[in-house]
Each structure stands twice: as structure tokens, then as C-alpha cells.
Amino acid sequence: MTNAVEPTFTLAQMIGVIGGITAIGAFIAWIMKPFQRLDKLETRVDDLEEARKERKETDQYIMSALNALVNHMIDGNGISELKKVRDEYQQQIIKHHQ
């Protein structure tokens, strides 16, 4: 009478367990895929909103500059206003290109 320890799992059972774990991992990855795509879309929306905000600020500077130019062309004055707009616009350009 020998006290031999029999294996608790056969090779086929081990392969089955590993296959099951792999299948569960693949299923979880499949379930998570739409959420990953949603995260990417949210990032893109955030980037587009930031770009829109910057474009709006730039448009404000351009409109201010055009207004100062029109006023200067009409009355020949407004040099200080033109200089102020120029300085603000230069700061805006520097800010966006750093």
C-alpha cells in the first residue's frame, strides 16, 4: 500500500480552465471596447471645445483690430487705440505659439 498522490487536475482540465480564462478575458475586452471608444470621443470633444474657445478669442482680437482700423480711416485719429489693439494682438499670438 503506497500513499501516491493523484493529480487533482488532468492536462485536459487545465487546458479547459486556461481556455475559459482566455474566453472571459476576451469577453471583457469586447464589453469594454465601446467604453474605450467613448473615452476617445470625449477627449476629441474636449479638444474641439478648446480649439473653438481659442478661435473665438482670436476672432474677438481680429474684430477689435478691424474696428480700430475703420475708425482710424474715418477720422484719422485713434493711433493710441491702434497701438493698444496691436499690443493685445501680439500678446495673443505669443500666447498661442508658446
GUNU-18244 format. One record per residue: residue number from 1; x, y, z of N, C-alpha, C in turn. Coordinates in nm, 4 decimals. Each point is the difference from the previous one (the first is absolute). Example, Ala and Ser with C-alpha at 12.3 -4.5 7.8 and 13.67 -1.06 7.14 Angstrom:
BEGIN
{rec 1 {1.3190 -0.5690 0.7800} {-0.0890 0.1190 0.0000} {0.0900 0.1200 0.0000}} {rec 2 {-0.0350 0.1050 -0.0720} {0.0820 0.1190 0.0060} {-0.0770 0.1090 0.0730}} 
This chain:
BEGIN
{rec 1 {0.0808 -0.1160 0.0000} {-0.0808 0.1160 0.0000} {0.0868 0.1247 0.0000}} {rec 2 {-0.0040 0.0718 -0.1079} {0.0775 0.1230 -0.0107} {-0.0950 0.1181 0.0069}} {rec 3 {0.0508 0.1050 0.0538} {-0.0781 0.1230 0.0093} {0.0352 0.0927 -0.1160}} {rec 4 {-0.0355 -0.0377 -0.1186} {0.0274 0.0820 -0.1178} {-0.1067 0.1082 -0.0110}} {rec 5 {0.0454 0.1169 -0.0283} {-0.0923 0.1129 -0.0150} {-0.0384 0.0090 -0.1463}} {rec 6 {-0.1280 -0.0082 -0.0227} {-0.0463 0.0094 -0.1378} {-0.0185 0.1476 -0.0363}} {rec 7 {0.0299 0.0349 -0.1251} {-0.0186 0.1401 -0.0395} {-0.1478 0.0371 0.0109}} {rec 8 {-0.0238 0.1193 0.0491} {-0.1385 0.0434 0.0159} {-0.0577 0.0517 -0.1315}} {rec 9 {0.0837 0.0447 -0.0900} {-0.0450 0.0471 -0.1304} {0.0735 -0.0767 -0.1081}} {rec 10 {-0.0717 -0.0375 -0.1005} {0.0645 -0.0636 -0.1145} {0.0442 0.1104 -0.0953}} {rec 11 {0.0796 -0.0376 -0.0964} {0.0479 0.0969 -0.0992} {-0.1174 0.0602 -0.0763}} {rec 12 {-0.0965 -0.0810 -0.0342} {-0.1168 0.0481 -0.0740} {-0.0786 0.1003 0.0840}} {rec 13 {-0.0118 -0.0264 0.1302} {-0.0705 0.0926 0.0870} {0.0750 0.1328 0.0110}} {rec 14 {0.1325 -0.0059 0.0100} {0.0806 0.1226 0.0075} {-0.0151 0.0823 -0.1272}} {rec 15 {0.0034 -0.0668 -0.1142} {-0.0176 0.0711 -0.1275} {-0.1382 0.0622 -0.0048}} {rec 16 {-0.0994 -0.0718 0.0499} {-0.1359 0.0539 0.0035} {-0.0099 0.1230 0.0879}} {rec 17 {0.0647 -0.0013 0.1157} {-0.0016 0.1158 0.0904} {0.0698 0.1187 -0.0647}} {rec 18 {0.1171 -0.0250 -0.0601} {0.0734 0.1079 -0.0673} {-0.0820 0.0570 -0.1153}} {rec 19 {-0.0635 -0.0879 -0.0768} {-0.0864 0.0454 -0.1094} {-0.1164 0.0823 0.0510}} {rec 20 {-0.0574 -0.0421 0.1128} {-0.1105 0.0748 0.0594} {0.0430 0.1385 0.0450}} {rec 21 {0.1164 0.0074 0.0621} {0.0530 0.1297 0.0443} {0.0254 0.0910 -0.1198}} {rec 22 {0.0550 -0.0585 -0.1052} {0.0256 0.0777 -0.1226} {-0.1310 0.0499 -0.0596}} {rec 23 {-0.1007 -0.0851 -0.0009} {-0.1307 0.0396 -0.0546} {-0.0615 0.1120 0.0836}} {rec 24 {0.0127 -0.0084 0.1308} {-0.0534 0.1051 0.0875} {0.0738 0.1314 -0.0252}} {rec 25 {0.1324 -0.0064 -0.0148} {0.0782 0.1210 -0.0297} {-0.0415 0.0617 -0.1322}} {rec 26 {-0.0210 -0.0837 -0.1026} {-0.0420 0.0511 -0.1305} {-0.1391 0.0629 0.0087}} {rec 27 {-0.0880 -0.0619 0.0776} {-0.1348 0.0539 0.0166} {0.0037 0.1356 0.0698}} {rec 28 {0.0804 0.0116 0.1034} {0.0129 0.1274 0.0725} {0.0568 0.1076 -0.0923}} {rec 29 {0.1006 -0.0366 -0.0809} {0.0569 0.0969 -0.0951} {-0.1063 0.0444 -0.1001}} {rec 30 {-0.0834 -0.0936 -0.0447} {-0.1060 0.0316 -0.0958} {-0.1029 0.0935 0.0641}} {rec 31 {-0.0327 -0.0262 0.1267} {-0.0964 0.0846 0.0718} {0.0571 0.1403 0.0212}} {rec 32 {0.1289 0.0114 0.0267} {0.0625 0.1294 0.0310} {0.0269 0.0847 -0.1241}} {rec 33 {0.0002 -0.0600 -0.1182} {0.0353 0.0734 -0.1224} {-0.0862 0.1251 -0.0221}} {rec 34 {-0.1331 -0.0074 0.0139} {-0.0793 0.1233 -0.0187} {0.0351 0.1087 0.1013}} {rec 35 {0.0351 -0.0401 0.1216} {0.0364 0.0997 0.1010} {0.1325 0.0673 -0.0350}} {rec 36 {0.0930 -0.0773 -0.0561} {0.1271 0.0583 -0.0431} {-0.0232 0.0983 -0.1140}} {rec 37 {-0.0879 -0.0367 -0.0934} {-0.0319 0.0900 -0.1099} {-0.0679 0.1258 0.0522}} {rec 38 {-0.0849 -0.0150 0.1004} {-0.0673 0.1151 0.0597} {0.1019 0.0936 0.0647}} {rec 39 {0.0990 -0.0567 0.0690} {0.1061 0.0829 0.0601} {0.0744 0.0786 -0.1066}} {rec 40 {0.0313 -0.0652 -0.1130} {0.0695 0.0693 -0.1092} {-0.0869 0.1123 -0.0561}} {rec 41 {-0.1294 -0.0272 -0.0149} {-0.0904 0.1035 -0.0515} {-0.0095 0.1179 0.0968}} {rec 42 {-0.0051 -0.0282 0.1294} {-0.0055 0.1075 0.0987} {0.1266 0.0852 -0.0060}} {rec 43 {0.1147 -0.0642 -0.0193} {0.1260 0.0731 -0.0130} {-0.0029 0.0894 -0.1235}} {rec 44 {-0.0499 -0.0549 -0.1109} {-0.0077 0.0794 -0.1235} {-0.0932 0.1189 0.0170}} {rec 45 {-0.1136 -0.0214 0.0659} {-0.0951 0.1101 0.0228} {0.0654 0.1074 0.0855}} {rec 46 {0.0717 -0.0411 0.1047} {0.0685 0.0979 0.0849} {0.1013 0.0811 -0.0812}} {rec 47 {0.0753 -0.0686 -0.0862} {0.0979 0.0695 -0.0846} {-0.0689 0.0976 -0.0947}} {rec 48 {-0.1105 -0.0429 -0.0592} {-0.0734 0.0882 -0.0921} {-0.0594 0.1201 0.0728}} {rec 49 {-0.0487 -0.0209 0.1209} {-0.0537 0.1120 0.0774} {0.1092 0.1007 0.0342}} {rec 50 {0.1191 -0.0494 0.0339} {0.1122 0.0897 0.0297} {0.0400 0.0782 -0.1257}} {rec 51 {0.0045 -0.0681 -0.1145} {0.0342 0.0675 -0.1258} {-0.1056 0.1060 -0.0337}} {rec 52 {-0.1266 -0.0311 0.0242} {-0.1078 0.0955 -0.0261} {0.0165 0.1240 0.0878}} {rec 53 {0.0348 -0.0220 0.1259} {0.0196 0.1118 0.0928} {0.1154 0.0887 -0.0480}} {rec 54 {0.1107 -0.0611 -0.0418} {0.1145 0.0770 -0.0489} {-0.0353 0.0762 -0.1270}} {rec 55 {-0.0755 -0.0645 -0.0906} {-0.0422 0.0678 -0.1224} {-0.0882 0.1196 0.0321}} {rec 56 {-0.0875 -0.0164 0.0982} {-0.0893 0.1098 0.0384} {0.0804 0.1178 0.0538}} {rec 57 {0.1015 -0.0279 0.0826} {0.0857 0.1068 0.0530} {0.0750 0.0698 -0.1135}} {rec 58 {0.0526 -0.0777 -0.0922} {0.0723 0.0579 -0.1137} {-0.0933 0.0858 -0.0847}} {rec 59 {-0.1214 -0.0488 -0.0220} {-0.0976 0.0780 -0.0767} {-0.0298 0.1334 0.0681}} {rec 60 {-0.0058 -0.0007 0.1331} {-0.0241 0.1248 0.0727} {0.1126 0.1000 -0.0242}} {rec 61 {0.1250 -0.0484 0.0027} {0.1139 0.0886 -0.0251} {-0.0033 0.0540 -0.1434}} {rec 62 {-0.0337 -0.0845 -0.0942} {-0.0066 0.0436 -0.1398} {-0.1092 0.1051 -0.0183}} {rec 63 {-0.1173 -0.0235 0.0594} {-0.1089 0.0963 -0.0124} {0.0363 0.1325 0.0668}} {rec 64 {0.0686 -0.0081 0.1123} {0.0435 0.1222 0.0686} {0.0984 0.0772 -0.0874}} {rec 65 {0.0916 -0.0729 -0.0634} {0.0985 0.0647 -0.0876} {-0.0687 0.0634 -0.1208}} {rec 66 {-0.0937 -0.0699 -0.0591} {-0.0721 0.0559 -0.1148} {-0.0786 0.1245 0.0397}} {rec 67 {-0.0608 -0.0049 0.1157} {-0.0740 0.1166 0.0478} {0.0930 0.1194 0.0181}} {rec 68 {0.1163 -0.0225 0.0604} {0.0962 0.1086 0.0201} {0.0476 0.0548 -0.1347}} {rec 69 {0.0234 -0.0876 -0.0962} {0.0428 0.0460 -0.1330} {-0.1083 0.0824 -0.0695}} {rec 70 {-0.1231 -0.0452 0.0070} {-0.1099 0.0737 -0.0635} {-0.0133 0.1382 0.0645}} {rec 71 {0.0041 0.0038 0.1315} {-0.0094 0.1293 0.0684} {0.1159 0.0922 -0.0400}} {rec 72 {0.1190 -0.0551 -0.0107} {0.1159 0.0794 -0.0392} {-0.0148 0.0508 -0.1429}} {rec 73 {-0.0512 -0.0841 -0.0877} {-0.0174 0.0404 -0.1398} {-0.1062 0.1100 -0.0129}} {rec 74 {-0.1004 -0.0049 0.0857} {-0.1077 0.0994 -0.0081} {0.0454 0.1352 0.0517}} {rec 75 {0.0630 0.0020 0.1174} {0.0309 0.1306 0.0599} {0.1497 0.0304 0.0084}} {rec 76 {0.0851 -0.0941 -0.0385} {0.1441 0.0258 0.0018} {0.0592 -0.0012 0.1390}} {rec 77 {-0.0804 -0.0206 0.1007} {0.0483 -0.0040 0.1375} {0.0029 -0.1455 0.0482}} {rec 78 {0.0113 -0.0151 0.1274} {-0.0067 -0.1345 0.0586} {0.1307 -0.0751 -0.0050}} {rec 79 {0.1126 0.0727 -0.0095} {0.1307 -0.0656 -0.0029} {0.0216 -0.0786 0.1286}} {rec 80 {-0.0375 0.0575 0.1120} {0.0201 -0.0701 0.1279} {-0.0852 -0.1270 0.0057}} {rec 81 {-0.1208 0.0061 -0.0574} {-0.0854 -0.1187 -0.0039} {0.0629 -0.1089 -0.0883}} {rec 82 {0.0564 0.0438 -0.1134} {0.0679 -0.0962 -0.0889} {0.1194 -0.0642 0.0705}} {rec 83 {0.0765 0.0776 0.0739} {0.1153 -0.0539 0.0724} {-0.0452 -0.0984 0.1075}} {rec 84 {-0.1095 0.0344 0.0691} {-0.0523 -0.0884 0.1034} {-0.0437 -0.1339 -0.0607}} {rec 85 {-0.0736 0.0071 -0.1102} {-0.0454 -0.1223 -0.0678} {0.1196 -0.0809 -0.0481}} {rec 86 {0.1000 0.0683 -0.0551} {0.1215 -0.0686 -0.0464} {0.0674 -0.0747 0.1148}} {rec 87 {0.0149 0.0655 0.1131} {0.0648 -0.0628 0.1151} {-0.0789 -0.1218 0.0497}} {rec 88 {-0.1329 0.0138 0.0072} {-0.0835 -0.1123 0.0433} {0.0108 -0.1168 -0.0982}} {rec 89 {-0.0019 0.0326 -0.1277} {0.0075 -0.1033 -0.1029} {0.1357 -0.0709 0.0038}} {rec 90 {0.1069 0.0756 0.0197} {0.1325 -0.0616 0.0103} {0.0069 -0.0943 0.1198}} {rec 91 {-0.0572 0.0397 0.1115} {-0.0017 -0.0874 0.1179} {-0.0791 -0.1275 -0.0286}} {rec 92 {-0.1092 0.0131 -0.0724} {-0.0814 -0.1160 -0.0364} {0.0783 -0.0954 -0.0897}} {rec 93 {0.0724 0.0558 -0.0965} {0.0803 -0.0834 -0.0906} {0.1086 -0.0729 0.0787}} {rec 94 {0.0682 0.0710 0.0870} {0.1061 -0.0607 0.0811} {-0.0578 -0.1103 0.0884}} {rec 95 {-0.1154 0.0252 0.0597} {-0.0643 -0.0976 0.0880} {-0.0309 -0.1294 -0.0735}} {rec 96 {-0.0493 0.0092 -0.1221} {-0.0417 -0.1187 -0.0762} {0.1166 -0.0755 -0.0621}} {rec 97 {0.1152 0.0626 -0.0118} {0.1133 -0.0650 -0.0672} {0.1124 -0.0356 0.0950}} {rec 98 {-0.0316 -0.0107 0.1267} {0.1035 -0.0407 0.0967} {-0.0026 -0.1487 0.0168}} 
